[in-house]
Amino acid sequence: MNIPGRLLGAVAGLALLAGPALAQQKGPAKYGEEDKAKTPSEIAAEKEAERAYQRSLGNIPQQKSSDPWGTMRGDSAPPKAAAKTPAKPKSAEGAAK
């Protein structure tokens, strides 16, 4: 009764170790390996997909610049950055007078 339990545990342990070992058998392409040559039908399909993508980009409408606080300001009020004017430094002659 104790032997079948140990045997089952050993089989389960080997099965758990076999998964990572099998995953390492074939990895991604190594550095410097040549890519497989594409068939003419694959090349044509890629060109058609690129053309379809470029056409779909033309269907996107132009975006307006958003100003979330635009309704809070009055139409006549300039933006805050433009409202400030730099102060003129006092010259030495004006301070002496």
Rosetta blueprint (number, residue, H / E / L):
1 M L
2 N H
3 I H
4 P H
5 G H
6 R H
7 L H
8 L H
9 G H
10 A H
11 V H
12 A H
13 G H
14 L H
15 A H
16 L H
17 L H
18 A H
19 G H
20 P H
21 A H
22 L H
23 A H
24 Q L
25 Q L
26 K L
27 G L
28 P L
29 A L
30 K L
31 Y L
32 G L
33 E L
34 E L
35 D L
36 K L
37 A L
38 K L
39 T L
40 P H
41 S H
42 E H
43 I H
44 A H
45 A H
46 E H
47 K H
48 E H
49 A H
50 E H
51 R H
52 A H
53 Y H
54 Q H
55 R H
56 S H
57 L H
58 G H
59 N L
60 I L
61 P L
62 Q L
63 Q L
64 K L
65 S L
66 S L
67 D L
68 P L
69 W L
70 G L
71 T L
72 M L
73 R L
74 G L
75 D L
76 S L
77 A L
78 P L
79 P L
80 K H
81 A H
82 A H
83 A H
84 K L
85 T L
86 P L
87 A L
88 K L
89 P L
90 K L
91 S L
92 A H
93 E H
94 G H
95 A H
96 A H
97 K L
